[in-house]
Amino acid sequence: MKQYTLDDLLDIMEQLRQGCPWDKEQTYESLKRYAIEEAYEVVEAVDASDRMMLADELGDLLLQVVFYAQIGKEKGEFTMEDVLRCVCEKMIHRHPHVFGDVIAETSDDVLKNWAQIKKKEKGQKTQTQAMEGISSSLPSLMRAQKVQESAAKVGFDWDSLPPVMDKLREEVEEFATAKTPAEQEEEFGDLLFAAVNAARFTGIQPETALHKGVNKFIRRFGKMEALATQKGLVLSELSLEEMDQLWEEIKELE
């Protein structure tokens, strides 16, 4: 089996930009969706515990990095060498406990040092500036979690789970009693934010939890549809109550 290097991939990408009509048309902006999709496919491979699939998806993700670097090179803005230099310098600078004389004995120590160094690099003097520096392009559940973690670093956090759950129930009630569409949207945002806080407080990754919840729904819906077919029923012709009965049967079987 032939082995390839990063230089091979860089050469292939350069040729694609010269000879492939689709590749020649791509821009920083047009590639955004593909970078996001490939990152999620890496996560999917991890969840599937398929290591060769993971290697394949990591290759696709790396291709996106190389694609951006090639466009940057053509524009005279940056090269792959700049990308590598930036990440190497960042890793060395943000790990003084490995490459310097700072002591960090636990993961918490590492994260605290990382946060302090990052704030200094970005010139952030307040915690609000640190929150504002969290990318608005992140999935909203992930961004909410990071904002809450940032607030917690200065002590703006609950001491125990019960008040967190009380706040969640309060937001559910406020959403249920909201009158106008604008109020409903605002209260639902508060409800989701409170739900993320409950997840964070219990060590749950909300984005991962919702991903699994969606997959569970699809799996159960498929089984419900199959069960309906086994009984000679057409799902779309059933009432909600009848479908709910099938749903409960599936839950019991699982």
GIQUIKA-V628816 format. One record per backbone hydrogen bond with DSSP energy under -0.5 kcal/mol. CO is the residue of the C=O (numbers start at 1). NH is the residue of the N-H. E is the energy in kcal/mol with one decimal. If there is no record, write none. Layout:
co=CO nh=NH e=E
co=CO nh=NH e=E
This chain:
co=5 nh=9 e=-1.7
co=6 nh=10 e=-2.4
co=7 nh=11 e=-2.3
co=8 nh=12 e=-2.6
co=9 nh=13 e=-2.5
co=10 nh=14 e=-2.0
co=11 nh=15 e=-2.1
co=12 nh=16 e=-2.3
co=13 nh=17 e=-2.1
co=14 nh=18 e=-0.8
co=15 nh=19 e=-2.4
co=16 nh=20 e=-2.5
co=19 nh=21 e=-0.6
co=20 nh=24 e=-2.4
co=21 nh=25 e=-1.1
co=22 nh=25 e=-0.6
co=22 nh=26 e=-0.7
co=23 nh=26 e=-0.8
co=27 nh=31 e=-1.6
co=28 nh=32 e=-0.5
co=29 nh=32 e=-1.1
co=31 nh=35 e=-2.2
co=32 nh=36 e=-2.0
co=33 nh=37 e=-2.5
co=34 nh=38 e=-2.7
co=35 nh=39 e=-1.7
co=36 nh=40 e=-2.0
co=37 nh=41 e=-1.9
co=38 nh=42 e=-1.6
co=39 nh=43 e=-1.7
co=40 nh=44 e=-2.3
co=41 nh=45 e=-1.9
co=42 nh=46 e=-2.0
co=43 nh=47 e=-2.5
co=44 nh=48 e=-1.8
co=45 nh=50 e=-1.6
co=46 nh=49 e=-1.3
co=49 nh=51 e=-0.7
co=50 nh=54 e=-2.0
co=51 nh=55 e=-2.3
co=52 nh=56 e=-2.2
co=53 nh=57 e=-2.6
co=54 nh=58 e=-2.6
co=55 nh=59 e=-1.7
co=56 nh=60 e=-1.7
co=57 nh=61 e=-2.2
co=58 nh=62 e=-2.6
co=59 nh=63 e=-2.0
co=60 nh=64 e=-1.2
co=61 nh=65 e=-1.3
co=62 nh=66 e=-2.4
co=63 nh=67 e=-2.8
co=64 nh=68 e=-2.4
co=65 nh=69 e=-2.3
co=66 nh=70 e=-2.4
co=67 nh=71 e=-2.1
co=68 nh=72 e=-2.6
co=69 nh=73 e=-2.3
co=70 nh=74 e=-2.4
co=71 nh=75 e=-2.0
co=72 nh=76 e=-0.6
co=72 nh=77 e=-2.8
co=72 nh=78 e=-0.9
co=73 nh=76 e=-0.9
co=79 nh=83 e=-1.8
co=80 nh=84 e=-2.5
co=81 nh=85 e=-2.5
co=82 nh=86 e=-2.7
co=83 nh=87 e=-2.1
co=84 nh=88 e=-2.3
co=85 nh=89 e=-2.7
co=86 nh=90 e=-2.2
co=87 nh=91 e=-2.3
co=88 nh=92 e=-2.2
co=89 nh=93 e=-2.5
co=90 nh=94 e=-2.6
co=92 nh=95 e=-0.7
co=95 nh=98 e=-2.0
co=95 nh=99 e=-2.7
co=96 nh=100 e=-1.3
co=96 nh=102 e=-1.2
co=106 nh=110 e=-1.9
co=107 nh=111 e=-2.5
co=108 nh=112 e=-2.3
co=109 nh=113 e=-2.4
co=110 nh=114 e=-2.7
co=111 nh=115 e=-2.5
co=112 nh=116 e=-2.2
co=113 nh=117 e=-2.7
co=114 nh=118 e=-2.7
co=115 nh=119 e=-2.2
co=116 nh=120 e=-1.9
co=117 nh=121 e=-2.6
co=118 nh=122 e=-2.0
co=119 nh=124 e=-2.9
co=120 nh=123 e=-0.9
co=123 nh=125 e=-0.7
co=126 nh=130 e=-1.4
co=127 nh=131 e=-2.2
co=128 nh=132 e=-2.7
co=129 nh=133 e=-1.2
co=131 nh=134 e=-1.6
co=135 nh=138 e=-1.1
co=139 nh=143 e=-2.6
co=140 nh=144 e=-2.6
co=141 nh=145 e=-1.9
co=142 nh=146 e=-2.1
co=143 nh=147 e=-2.4
co=144 nh=148 e=-2.4
co=145 nh=149 e=-2.4
co=146 nh=150 e=-2.0
co=147 nh=151 e=-2.2
co=148 nh=152 e=-2.2
co=149 nh=153 e=-1.1
co=151 nh=154 e=-1.3
co=151 nh=156 e=-1.9
co=152 nh=155 e=-1.9
co=155 nh=157 e=-1.9
co=160 nh=164 e=-0.7
co=161 nh=164 e=-0.7
co=161 nh=165 e=-2.2
co=162 nh=166 e=-2.3
co=163 nh=167 e=-2.1
co=164 nh=168 e=-1.8
co=165 nh=169 e=-2.5
co=166 nh=170 e=-2.2
co=167 nh=171 e=-2.2
co=168 nh=172 e=-2.0
co=169 nh=173 e=-2.1
co=170 nh=174 e=-2.2
co=171 nh=175 e=-2.2
co=172 nh=176 e=-2.2
co=173 nh=177 e=-1.5
co=175 nh=178 e=-0.9
co=180 nh=184 e=-2.8
co=181 nh=185 e=-2.4
co=182 nh=186 e=-2.2
co=183 nh=187 e=-2.9
co=184 nh=188 e=-2.4
co=185 nh=189 e=-2.0
co=186 nh=190 e=-2.0
co=187 nh=191 e=-2.3
co=188 nh=192 e=-2.6
co=189 nh=193 e=-2.3
co=190 nh=194 e=-2.4
co=191 nh=195 e=-2.3
co=192 nh=196 e=-2.5
co=193 nh=197 e=-1.8
co=194 nh=198 e=-2.0
co=195 nh=199 e=-2.2
co=196 nh=200 e=-3.0
co=197 nh=201 e=-2.5
co=198 nh=202 e=-1.2
co=199 nh=204 e=-3.1
co=200 nh=203 e=-1.3
co=204 nh=206 e=-0.9
co=205 nh=209 e=-2.8
co=206 nh=210 e=-2.7
co=207 nh=211 e=-2.0
co=208 nh=212 e=-2.4
co=209 nh=213 e=-2.2
co=210 nh=214 e=-2.6
co=211 nh=215 e=-2.0
co=212 nh=216 e=-2.4
co=213 nh=217 e=-2.1
co=214 nh=218 e=-2.4
co=215 nh=219 e=-2.5
co=216 nh=220 e=-2.7
co=217 nh=221 e=-2.7
co=218 nh=222 e=-2.3
co=219 nh=223 e=-1.9
co=220 nh=224 e=-2.5
co=221 nh=225 e=-2.6
co=222 nh=226 e=-2.2
co=223 nh=227 e=-2.5
co=224 nh=228 e=-2.3
co=225 nh=229 e=-1.9
co=226 nh=230 e=-2.2
co=227 nh=231 e=-1.5
co=228 nh=233 e=-3.2
co=229 nh=232 e=-1.7
co=233 nh=235 e=-0.6
co=234 nh=237 e=-1.9
co=235 nh=238 e=-1.6
co=239 nh=243 e=-2.4
co=240 nh=244 e=-2.4
co=241 nh=245 e=-1.7
co=242 nh=246 e=-1.8
co=243 nh=247 e=-2.5
co=244 nh=248 e=-2.2
co=245 nh=249 e=-1.9
co=246 nh=250 e=-2.2
co=247 nh=251 e=-2.3
co=248 nh=252 e=-2.1
co=249 nh=253 e=-2.1
co=250 nh=254 e=-2.1
